[in-house]
Amino acid sequence: MAKVPAAYQATRGSILDVDRDFYARLTNPAGRERVEALTVPIRDGLAWKVPAGHVLRLSTLEGPQVGDFNLWSLHNPRERFWASRTRQLQRAHVSTFDRLWSTLPYLRPMATIIDDTLAGYGVDGSGVDEEGGRIHDLLGTRCDPYVNRLLTGEDFDHHCHSNLVRAVAPFGLTEFDVHDVLNVFQCTGLNDDDQYFMKACPAKEGDYLELFAEIDLLCALSCCPGGDLSVDLWGPNARDPLETCHPIGVEVFRLDASLLQGWQPPEPSPYAGGHGLRGPAIDWAAEKRELAAQHARR
C-alpha cells in the first residue's frame, strides 16, 4: 500500500478527534441493558429505531453473512448516511472508533463504531488477507434488480436494494430514500486493475459490530441474497447461493446514565454561508492577481 498521507486529517480537538477512552467504556456489558432483539431473515430486510445514546449490535447469528446497512435521522430522513464522505473522512473499510457521517448540509457523525470482533482482519498478523481484502466495506454499494436485469436479463425482487425498499416502507420512506450502504461483514478490495472485488465473508457465528447512536436513528439492514459471497453471483460460475445465506441479529442496548456524562448529540454543521448566492459577486480574476502580487512581494 502507498505510504501517502491521508487527504483528510483530524486536528486536535476537532469532531474527527475521537475520545477513545469514552467510547471504549461503552462496551462494558455491566453498564447496559438490552431493550430490543430482532432478527433480519435471510434474503430479506428489516428497519428499526435506535435512540441517541444507545448501542446497536449487528451479529452473525448462525454463520457468515453479508448485510447492507442504511441510516437516517429518525426525525428528518433527508439527513442520511453518506458513504462516500465517510470513506474520505475515515477509510474505505471502517472499524472501531470510525464514525458514520451524514449528508450535507448536516455533516455530523450519526454513529460511532465502538466494538468489532473482526477489527484485525486483513490488517494485523491475526487476519492477513492474501488479496488485500478488508471488512465492513464502503467501496461498493448494494446489489439491485436493475443491475441484475442488465447483467442477466432476469428480474429478481430480493436484492438488497429491494429488501431495503420493503423494510422502510412502513416508516413512510420509499425507494428514493434508500442510499449507498455500509456493507457490514463484507470482505472487499481493489485488484491490480483497480477493479472492485468481493470475497467470501470471514465472519463466524457470533461475530459482531457495535455502533453508538450519536443521534436518534432509523436503521435498515438487508441480509444479502448472496449470503456469505463465497458463490459467484454473476459470470460463468454463477449459481444460486441460497445454502450460504444466514440471518443477522439486531440488538439495541440502553446505557447507564453515568456512562454518558458529558456527552451530547452532535449538532449539524455550523456552516453559515450562503454558497456565494448572497452579497456582491466575487471577481475571481482580481483575487488571483492579488494573490500573485502577494507572492511576488515575498
Number of C-alpha atoms within 10 A of each C-alpha: 4 4 5 6 7 11 7 11 13 13 9 9 9 9 12 18 12 16 11 11 8 15 20 14 13 23 17 11 11 9 15 18 14 14 10 14 12 14 16 21 16 21 21 21 28 21 22 18 17 23 18 18 23 25 26 26 19 24 28 22 19 15 20 26 30 28 32 26 25 24 28 25 19 20 11 11 15 15 22 27 30 24 24 18 17 23 20 14 19 21 18 21 23 23 24 20 22 21 25 27 25 24 19 15 12 16 22 23 24 27 27 21 22 24 20 21 16 22 18 16 19 18 15 10 9 10 14 14 14 7 14 15 22 27 26 23 26 25 20 19 17 20 17 17 17 14 13 17 12 10 11 10 9 11 14 11 13 21 25 27 26 20 24 30 22 21 22 23 13 10 12 8 15 14 13 7 18 23 19 21 25 29 26 25 29 28 26 25 21 14 13 7 6 8 8 12 14 19 18 20 21 21 22 17 14 15 18 21 21 24 27 27 22 24 23 20 23 21 22 25 29 33 30 29 25 26 25 28 22 15 18 16 15 12 9 7 8 10 12 13 16 14 10 18 22 25 24 27 18 21 17 25 21 18 21 15 10 8 16 15 9 7 10 11 14 13 12 14 11 9 10 6 8 8 7 9 8 8 7 7 8 9 8 9 8 10 11 11 10 12 10 11 11 10 8 8 6 5
